[in-house]
Amino acid sequence: MKHDSVSSPGISDQEKEMATNAFEAFKAGSYDESLKHLDSLQELNKEDYKVTMNKAITEFYKSGQTTTSTLKQTLITLKNQMHTAVDDIDGLDDVENSILNYNQAVIHYHMRQYSESISIGEKLYQFLEPFEEKFAQAICFLLVDLYLLTFQPEKALHLLAVLEKLTVKDGNSKNGKGESTYSTNKESSSLKAEFTAMIEAAKSKMHQYKVRAYIQMKSLKACKREIKSVMNTSGNSAPSLFLKSNFEYLRGNYRKAVKLLNSSNIAEHPGPLKTGECVRCMFWNNLGCIHFAMGKHNLGLFYFKKALQENDHVCAQLGDAAKKFTGIPMCALLANKRYELLYNCGIQLLHIGRPLAAFECLMEAVQVYHSNPRLWLRLAECCITANKGSSEQETKGLPSKKGIVQAVVGQGYHRKIVLASQSAQNTIYSEGQSAAIPVASMEFAAICLRNALLLLPEHQQHDSKPDNGSKSCSQSGTTESGSETSDACSGKTQEGDKFIPAAPSSPLRKQEVENLRCSILACSAYVALALGDNLMALNHAEKLLHQTKLSGSLKFLGHLYAAEALISLDRISDAIAHLNPENVTDVSLGVSSSEQDQGMKTYT
């Protein structure tokens, strides 16, 4: 949050003195005194919106930064009075109103309104040159944080390069002739020491941001270099150890990652009310992610539950105030990680074989992350797994065969088996109940899969021919690391480097989108068959077989589901063509290693 010192041109010496006194009192923490000076200043200049803004910010700090909604409303009112919408920002007006715009961006950030905050921040970045170095750094750091929160590491790295130049430039100017305005050597030396400490803190922060960016890009070589810088500047602090643990996790050194986490002293952390971060919650979550990667799913679930307990404890401290954006410090608005943790718990429960419990967790998470196509697929998988158990038990006994074979006609060479048009298991689902009600049924699975398909982008390539070969699914899930840096703050990206947001997990790259589409189509065909919708099942199966990069296992399932649908439609000759053994010579899974359902939460 920025406080304007009200040093606009055209003001009298008396006003300038009042503004300076108000600013000095604000910096000293004497908010009542600062408000008195601002009241006196407002009597002299009632039309200056900056005085009103500074009063609002001073009152905000006086309340312990707990009146976020009131401050937000005040800034919106000032913005409307000036008739300067964000879209109309240009040139001198933007420079003049930059503090107001920046403060709005900070509030949007803490309210998790990241797109609005980025929109304001990027417009401020366009006019970075006229701003003083400290304010320019604040804008860049805010944007870096936002880009990392929205999984845009290339843009973050570009801004960090700009920040490095600003830091060097600032350091050179301060070490030169920039201190002639200060009268005594004591003041000069103390300011030098303060400035040096600020530069070192900024450098340490930049190294940590770089590590986070390289971790998101999975650029391990570059990350290894930056990790050394982080350890040199920050030592064995909790942030540096958490980042190094995350790095070792990506390298597959799981035991070392656990050891680094355990060596961090999280007990000394000030707590979420002061920093907005629940480090205990992050600690247990990271342990859960590591054990998930190790295949120890029950132990991973135990740690995720511990993380949820810590998070619930923090939320109990915050109370209902967090929902009203008032009564608690603004930084604490970011402390609640319940939905990210429920997502992780749901994925873990699905792997353990507890689909109903997983469904409950993921249904709560989807209320927040409803634009994640992968999450909708996981919900459908919960429904499929929950309904598959009974049918598997039936197929072990003889009675189930009677449901498939209706009659035997003829003898010898002319003997024919009459199959049921639909298995009995397909007609038992929630009769008389709306499919839109979130219950772990196959009808609801169909809705989830439809949502997942709608959230995926259209095919970039032209209509492709069916692939009858035996190619396995492509493993490529990476892009060139510097592909977006030239247009980092303009929002422009290369056509092939577009990502599909999939919060809270990493965004989907181009090949991951195609892999996901194949999985959704396979599940859709299976669900349609289970519901007796043979035409829809055939449609999904044929779409699946038309995918250009299809794993051997999904190709096998595509032919199988298409054949089953065709048999039910009494198109036997077409079904036989799909059941030709030469269609499938490879049944490898071909799952991309880069597609994971959850990532570690790092301490930042």
C-alpha positions in Angstrom: 0.0 0.0 0.0 1.4 3.4 -1.0 0.9 6.7 0.8 1.3 9.8 -1.4 3.4 12.6 0.1 1.2 15.2 -1.8 4.1 17.0 -3.4 2.2 18.2 -6.4 3.4 21.3 -8.2 1.5 24.6 -7.6 1.0 24.1 -3.8 2.0 26.7 -1.3 4.9 26.3 1.2 2.4 26.0 4.0 0.7 23.1 2.3 4.0 21.5 1.5 5.0 21.7 5.1 1.7 20.2 6.3 2.1 17.4 3.7 5.6 16.7 4.8 4.6 16.6 8.5 1.7 14.3 7.7 4.0 12.0 5.8 6.7 11.9 8.5 4.1 11.2 11.2 2.7 8.4 9.0 6.1 6.8 8.6 6.7 7.0 12.3 3.4 5.2 13.0 1.7 8.3 14.6 -1.5 7.9 12.6 -3.6 10.3 14.8 -1.0 13.0 14.3 -0.9 12.3 10.6 -4.7 12.6 10.4 -4.6 16.0 12.1 -2.1 17.3 9.6 -4.2 15.9 6.7 -7.4 17.4 8.1 -5.7 20.8 8.2 -4.4 20.3 4.7 -7.9 19.4 3.5 -9.3 22.6 4.8 -6.8 24.5 2.6 -7.3 22.3 -0.5 -10.7 20.6 -0.4 -10.6 19.5 -4.1 -7.3 17.6 -4.0 -8.3 13.9 -4.1 -4.8 12.8 -2.9 -5.5 14.3 0.6 -8.7 12.2 0.8 -6.9 9.1 -0.4 -4.1 9.6 2.1 -6.6 10.1 4.9 -8.3 6.8 3.9 -4.9 5.0 3.9 -3.9 6.5 7.2 -7.2 5.4 8.8 -6.7 2.0 7.2 -3.2 1.7 8.9 -4.7 3.0 12.2 -7.2 0.2 12.2 -4.3 -2.3 11.9 -5.1 -2.8 8.1 -8.4 -4.4 9.0 -10.8 -2.2 7.0 -10.0 -3.5 3.6 -13.6 -3.2 2.2 -14.0 0.4 3.4 -10.7 1.4 1.8 -11.6 -0.3 -1.5 -14.9 1.5 -1.6 -13.2 4.9 -0.9 -10.7 4.3 -3.7 -13.5 3.3 -6.1 -15.4 6.5 -5.2 -12.3 8.6 -5.9 -11.8 6.9 -9.2 -15.3 7.6 -10.3 -15.1 11.2 -9.2 -12.0 11.6 -11.4 -13.7 9.8 -14.4 -10.5 7.8 -15.0 -11.4 4.2 -15.7 -8.5 1.8 -16.0 -9.2 1.4 -19.7 -8.9 5.1 -20.3 -5.5 5.5 -18.6 -3.0 7.4 -20.8 0.2 9.3 -20.4 0.2 12.1 -17.9 -3.1 11.2 -16.3 -1.7 7.8 -15.5 1.5 9.2 -13.9 -0.5 11.7 -11.9 -2.9 9.0 -10.6 -0.5 6.2 -10.3 -0.6 5.9 -6.5 -4.4 5.5 -6.6 -4.2 2.8 -9.3 -1.4 1.0 -7.5 -3.4 0.9 -4.3 -6.4 -0.5 -6.1 -4.1 -3.2 -7.6 -2.8 -4.2 -4.1 -6.4 -4.5 -2.8 -7.4 -6.7 -5.8 -4.4 -8.8 -5.1 -5.3 -9.5 -1.5 -8.9 -10.2 -2.5 -7.6 -12.9 -5.0 -8.9 -10.8 -7.9 -5.7 -11.5 -9.8 -6.9 -10.6 -13.3 -8.1 -7.2 -12.2 -4.8 -6.6 -10.4 -2.7 -7.7 -13.4 -4.7 -5.4 -15.7 -3.9 -2.3 -13.5 -0.3 -3.4 -12.9 0.4 -3.9 -16.6 -0.9 -0.4 -17.5 1.2 1.1 -14.7 4.2 -0.8 -16.1 3.8 0.9 -19.5 4.7 4.3 -17.8 7.4 3.0 -15.5 10.1 5.5 -16.6 8.7 8.7 -14.9 8.2 6.9 -11.5 10.8 7.1 -8.8 12.8 3.9 -8.5 11.3 2.6 -5.2 7.7 2.9 -6.6 8.8 1.3 -9.9 10.2 -1.6 -8.0 7.0 -2.0 -6.0 5.0 -2.2 -9.2 7.4 -4.8 -10.7 7.4 -6.9 -7.5 3.6 -6.9 -7.4 3.4 -8.0 -11.0 6.0 -10.7 -10.5 4.0 -12.1 -7.6 0.8 -12.0 -9.7 2.5 -13.7 -12.7 3.7 -16.5 -10.4 0.3 -16.9 -8.8 -1.3 -17.2 -12.2 1.4 -19.6 -13.5 3.1 -17.2 -16.0 6.8 -17.7 -15.1 8.2 -16.4 -18.4 6.6 -13.0 -17.8 7.9 -13.0 -14.2 11.5 -13.7 -15.3 11.3 -10.8 -17.8 10.2 -8.4 -15.0 12.9 -9.7 -12.7 15.4 -8.7 -15.3 13.9 -5.2 -15.4 14.1 -5.2 -11.6 17.7 -6.1 -11.6 18.4 -3.1 -13.9 16.4 -0.8 -11.6 18.3 -2.0 -8.6 21.7 -1.4 -10.2 20.6 2.0 -11.5 19.3 2.9 -8.1 22.4 1.8 -6.3 24.7 3.8 -8.7 22.6 7.0 -8.3 22.7 6.7 -4.5 26.4 6.0 -4.3 27.0 9.1 -6.5 25.8 12.6 -6.1 22.3 11.8 -5.0 22.8 12.6 -1.3 23.7 16.3 -1.5 20.3 17.3 0.0 21.2 15.8 3.4 23.1 18.1 5.7 25.2 15.9 8.1 27.5 13.0 7.6 25.7 11.0 10.2 22.4 11.3 8.4 24.2 10.4 5.1 25.9 7.3 6.6 22.7 6.0 8.2 20.8 6.5 5.0 23.5 4.6 3.1 23.3 1.7 5.6 19.5 1.7 5.3 19.6 1.8 1.5 22.2 -1.0 1.3 20.1 -3.2 3.5 17.1 -2.5 1.3 19.0 -3.4 -1.8 20.2 -6.7 -0.3 16.7 -7.6 0.8 15.5 -6.8 -2.8 18.2 -9.0 -4.3 17.4 -11.9 -1.9 13.7 -11.6 -2.8 14.5 -11.6 -6.5 16.6 -14.8 -6.2 13.6 -16.5 -4.5 11.2 -15.3 -7.2 13.6 -16.7 -9.8 13.6 -20.1 -8.2 9.8 -20.1 -8.0 9.7 -19.2 -11.7 12.2 -21.9 -12.8 10.3 -24.5 -10.6 7.1 -23.7 -12.5 9.0 -24.0 -15.8 10.7 -27.2 -14.5 14.0 -25.7 -15.7 16.1 -27.6 -13.2 19.6 -26.4 -14.5 18.7 -22.8 -14.1 16.9 -23.5 -10.8 20.0 -25.2 -9.4 22.1 -22.0 -10.0 19.5 -19.8 -8.4 19.1 -22.1 -5.4 22.8 -21.5 -4.5 22.2 -17.8 -4.6 19.1 -18.1 -2.4 21.0 -20.2 0.2 23.9 -17.7 0.2 21.6 -14.7 0.7 18.9 -16.2 3.0 20.8 -19.0 4.7 18.7 -21.8 6.3 15.5 -19.7 6.6 12.1 -21.3 6.1 11.6 -19.8 2.6 15.0 -21.0 1.3 14.6 -24.5 2.7 11.1 -24.8 1.3 12.2 -23.8 -2.1 15.2 -26.1 -2.1 12.9 -28.9 -0.9 10.6 -28.2 -3.9 13.6 -28.3 -6.2 14.7 -31.7 -4.9 11.1 -32.9 -5.2 11.1 -32.1 -8.9 14.4 -33.9 -9.3 12.9 -37.0 -7.8 15.1 -36.8 -4.6 12.1 -37.4 -2.3 13.9 -38.4 0.8 16.2 -35.3 0.5 13.1 -33.1 0.0 11.5 -34.5 3.2 14.8 -34.0 5.1 15.0 -30.3 4.0 11.4 -29.7 5.1 12.0 -31.2 8.5 15.1 -29.1 9.0 13.1 -25.8 8.5 12.2 -24.1 11.8 8.6 -23.3 11.2 7.9 -22.7 14.9 9.5 -19.2 14.7 7.2 -18.0 11.9 5.1 -15.0 13.0 1.9 -16.6 11.8 -0.8 -15.9 9.2 -2.3 -12.9 10.9 1.0 -11.0 10.4 2.3 -12.5 7.2 -0.8 -14.0 5.5 0.9 -17.4 5.3 0.2 -20.5 7.3 3.6 -22.2 7.1 2.5 -25.2 9.1 -0.2 -25.8 6.5 2.3 -25.5 3.7 4.7 -27.9 5.5 2.1 -30.7 5.9 0.8 -30.1 2.3 4.3 -30.4 0.9 4.9 -33.6 2.8 1.7 -35.0 1.4 2.7 -34.1 -2.2 6.1 -35.8 -1.7 4.6 -39.0 -0.4 2.0 -38.9 -3.2 4.9 -38.9 -5.7 6.5 -41.8 -3.8 3.4 -43.8 -4.2 2.7 -43.8 -0.5 -0.9 -42.6 -0.9 -2.2 -43.4 2.6 0.6 -41.6 4.2 0.1 -38.7 1.8 -3.5 -38.5 2.8 -2.5 -38.4 6.4 -0.4 -35.3 5.8 -3.0 -33.6 3.7 -5.5 -34.1 6.6 -3.0 -32.5 8.9 -2.7 -29.6 6.6 -6.5 -29.2 6.5 -6.6 -29.3 10.3 -4.0 -26.5 10.4 -5.9 -24.5 7.8 -9.2 -25.0 9.7 -7.5 -23.7 12.9 -6.3 -20.6 11.1 -9.8 -20.0 9.6 -11.3 -20.4 13.1 -9.0 -17.6 14.3 -10.1 -15.4 11.4 -13.8 -16.2 11.9 -16.4 -14.7 9.6 -14.5 -11.5 9.2 -12.5 -13.0 6.3 -15.7 -13.4 4.2 -16.6 -9.7 4.8 -13.1 -8.4 4.1 -13.1 -6.5 7.4 -12.0 -7.1 10.9 -8.7 -8.9 10.1 -5.4 -7.7 8.6 -5.5 -7.4 4.8 -2.6 -9.8 4.3 -4.6 -12.5 6.2 -7.2 -12.6 3.5 -4.8 -14.9 1.5 -4.3 -17.3 4.4 -7.2 -19.7 3.7 -6.0 -22.6 1.4 -8.9 -24.9 2.1 -9.9 -25.5 -1.5 -6.4 -26.2 -2.7 -6.0 -28.8 0.1 -9.4 -30.4 -0.7 -8.3 -30.8 -4.3 -5.1 -32.6 -3.2 -7.1 -34.7 -0.7 -9.6 -35.7 -3.5 -6.9 -36.8 -5.9 -5.2 -38.8 -3.1 -8.4 -40.5 -2.1 -9.1 -41.4 -5.7 -5.8 -43.1 -5.9 -6.4 -45.0 -2.7 -9.7 -46.4 -4.0 -12.1 -44.3 -2.0 -14.1 -42.6 -4.8 -17.1 -41.4 -2.6 -14.8 -39.6 -0.2 -12.8 -38.2 -3.1 -16.1 -37.1 -4.7 -17.1 -35.1 -1.6 -13.7 -33.3 -1.5 -13.6 -32.5 -5.3 -17.2 -31.3 -5.3 -16.3 -28.7 -2.7 -13.2 -27.7 -4.6 -15.0 -27.4 -8.0 -17.1 -24.6 -6.5 -14.0 -22.4 -6.7 -12.1 -24.1 -9.6 -15.0 -24.6 -11.9 -13.0 -23.7 -15.0 -10.5 -26.6 -14.5 -11.3 -29.3 -17.1 -9.0 -31.8 -15.4 -11.0 -31.4 -12.1 -14.3 -32.2 -13.9 -12.6 -35.3 -15.4 -11.5 -36.4 -11.9 -15.1 -36.0 -10.6 -16.3 -38.2 -13.5 -13.7 -40.8 -12.5 -15.0 -40.7 -9.0 -18.5 -41.5 -10.3 -17.2 -44.3 -12.6 -15.2 -45.9 -9.9 -18.0 -45.7 -7.3 -20.4 -47.4 -9.7 -17.9 -49.9 -11.1 -17.5 -51.9 -7.9 -21.0 -53.6 -8.0 -20.8 -54.5 -11.7 -17.3 -56.1 -11.2 -18.8 -58.3 -8.3 -21.7 -59.3 -10.6 -19.4 -60.4 -13.4 -17.6 -62.9 -11.0 -20.7 -65.0 -10.6 -22.9 -67.0 -13.0 -26.1 -64.9 -12.5 -24.5 -61.9 -14.4 -24.1 -64.1 -17.5 -27.8 -64.6 -17.6 -28.2 -60.8 -17.9 -25.9 -60.8 -21.0 -27.1 -64.0 -22.8 -30.8 -63.9 -23.4 -31.1 -67.2 -25.5 -29.3 -69.8 -27.6 -30.9 -70.5 -31.0 -30.1 -73.4 -33.3 -27.6 -76.2 -33.1 -24.1 -77.1 -34.3 -22.9 -74.8 -37.1 -26.1 -72.8 -37.1 -26.0 -72.2 -33.3 -26.4 -68.5 -32.4 -26.3 -66.7 -29.1 -28.8 -63.9 -28.6 -27.3 -61.1 -26.5 -29.3 -58.6 -24.4 -29.5 -55.2 -26.0 -28.5 -53.6 -22.7 -27.0 -55.0 -19.5 -29.3 -54.8 -16.5 -26.8 -52.8 -14.6 -27.4 -49.9 -17.0 -30.9 -49.2 -15.8 -30.5 -48.9 -12.0 -29.2 -45.4 -11.8 -31.2 -42.9 -9.7 -34.6 -43.2 -11.4 -36.8 -40.2 -10.9 -33.8 -38.0 -9.7 -32.4 -35.1 -11.7 -29.0 -35.9 -13.2 -27.9 -32.3 -12.3 -27.9 -33.1 -8.6 -24.3 -33.7 -7.5 -24.4 -37.4 -6.6 -21.7 -39.9 -7.6 -23.9 -41.4 -10.4 -23.2 -42.2 -14.0 -25.6 -39.5 -15.1 -23.7 -36.9 -13.2 -20.5 -38.3 -14.6 -21.8 -37.6 -18.1 -22.5 -34.0 -17.1 -18.9 -33.6 -15.6 -17.4 -35.0 -18.8 -19.5 -32.6 -20.9 -18.2 -29.7 -18.8 -14.6 -30.9 -19.2 -14.9 -31.1 -23.0 -16.5 -27.7 -23.2 -13.7 -26.1 -21.2 -11.0 -27.5 -23.6 -10.2 -25.3 -26.6 -11.1 -26.4 -30.1 -8.5 -28.4 -32.1 -5.8 -26.2 -33.5 -5.1 -28.5 -36.4 -7.4 -29.4 -39.3 -9.6 -32.4 -39.2 -7.3 -35.4 -39.0 -7.6 -38.9 -40.3 -8.0 -41.9 -38.0 -4.7 -43.2 -36.9 -4.5 -47.0 -37.4 -0.9 -47.3 -36.4 0.5 -48.1 -33.0 2.1 -44.8 -31.9 2.0 -44.2 -28.2 1.0 -40.9 -26.7 3.6 -38.1 -27.0 5.6 -37.3 -24.0 6.3 -33.7 -25.0 5.0 -31.2 -22.5 7.6 -28.5 -22.5 8.2 -25.3 -24.4 11.2 -23.2 -24.9 11.9 -21.2 -21.7 12.3 -17.8 -23.2 9.4 -17.9 -25.7 7.3 -15.1 -24.0 9.9 -12.8 -22.6 9.8 -10.2 -25.4 6.1 -9.5 -24.8 6.0 -10.2 -21.1 3.9 -7.3 -20.0 1.8 -6.8 -23.1 -0.1 -10.1 -22.8 1.0 -11.4 -26.2 2.1 -14.9 -26.6 3.2 -17.2 -29.4 0.4 -19.3 -30.9 2.0 -22.5 -29.9 2.8 -21.4 -26.3 -0.7 -20.8 -25.1 -1.6 -22.4 -21.8 -5.0 -23.4 -20.5 -5.5 -22.4 -16.8 -6.2 -25.3 -14.6 -6.0 -23.9 -11.1 -5.0 -24.9 -8.5 -2.7 -27.2 -10.5 -0.3 -26.1 -13.2 -1.8 -24.8 -16.5 -2.2 -27.3 -19.3 0.3 -27.1 -22.2 -0.7 -27.9 -25.8 0.1 -31.6 -25.7 -1.4 -32.0 -22.2 -4.6 -30.6 -23.6 -4.7 -33.3 -26.3 -3.9 -36.0 -23.7 -6.7 -34.8 -21.5 -9.1 -34.7 -24.5 -8.4 -38.3 -25.2 -9.0 -39.4 -21.6 -12.3 -37.4 -21.5 -13.5 -39.0 -24.7 -12.7 -42.5 -23.5 -14.5 -41.9 -20.2 -17.5 -40.3 -22.1 -17.8 -43.4 -24.3 -17.7 -45.7 -21.3 -20.3 -43.7 -19.4 -22.6 -43.5 -22.4 -22.4 -47.3 -22.8 -23.2 -47.7 -19.1 -26.3 -45.5 -19.5 -27.4 -47.3 -22.6 -26.9 -44.4 -24.9 -25.2 -46.4 -27.7 -25.3 -43.7 -30.4 -23.6 -41.2 -28.1 -21.1 -43.9 -27.0 -20.3 -44.6 -30.7 -19.9 -40.9 -31.4 -17.4 -40.5 -28.5 -15.5 -43.6 -29.5 -15.1 -42.5 -33.1 -13.9 -39.0 -32.0 -11.4 -40.7 -29.7 -10.1 -42.8 -32.6 -9.8 -39.7 -34.8 -7.3 -38.1 -32.3 -3.8 -37.7 -33.9 -1.8 -38.6 -30.8 -3.5 -41.5 -29.1 -1.9 -43.9 -26.7 -2.1 -47.6 -27.5 -4.3 -48.4 -24.4 -6.9 -45.6 -25.3 -6.9 -46.8 -28.9 -7.7 -50.3 -27.8 -10.5 -48.9 -25.6 -11.8 -46.8 -28.4 -12.2 -49.8 -30.7 -13.7 -51.9 -27.9 -16.3 -49.2 -27.0 -17.1 -48.6 -30.6 -17.6 -52.3 -31.2 -19.9 -52.7 -28.1 -22.0 -49.7 -29.2 -22.3 -51.1 -32.8 -23.3 -54.6 -31.5 -26.1 -52.9 -29.4 -27.2 -51.0 -32.6 -27.3 -54.3 -34.5 -24.4 -53.3 -36.8 -22.5 -56.5 -36.5 -20.3 -56.2 -39.6 -19.1 -52.8 -38.5 -18.4 -54.1 -35.0 -16.3 -56.9 -36.4 -14.1 -54.4 -38.2 -13.4 -52.7 -34.9 -12.6 -56.0 -33.2 -9.9 -56.9 -35.8 -6.7 -57.7 -33.7 -4.6 -55.9 -36.2 -6.1 -52.6 -35.3 -4.2 -52.6 -32.0 -0.7 -53.8 -31.7 0.3 -51.7 -28.7 -1.5 -51.2 -25.5 1.0 -49.0 -23.7 -0.4 -46.3 -21.4 1.7 -43.5 -22.7 0.8 -41.1 -19.9 2.8 -37.9 -20.0 5.0 -37.5 -17.0 4.6 -33.8 -17.0 0.8 -34.0 -16.4 0.3 -34.1 -12.6 -2.8 -33.3 -10.6 -1.2 -31.2 -7.9 2.0 -29.3 -7.2 3.7 -28.4 -4.0 2.8 -25.2 -2.3 6.1 -23.3 -1.6 6.6 -20.9 1.2 7.1 -17.4 -0.3 
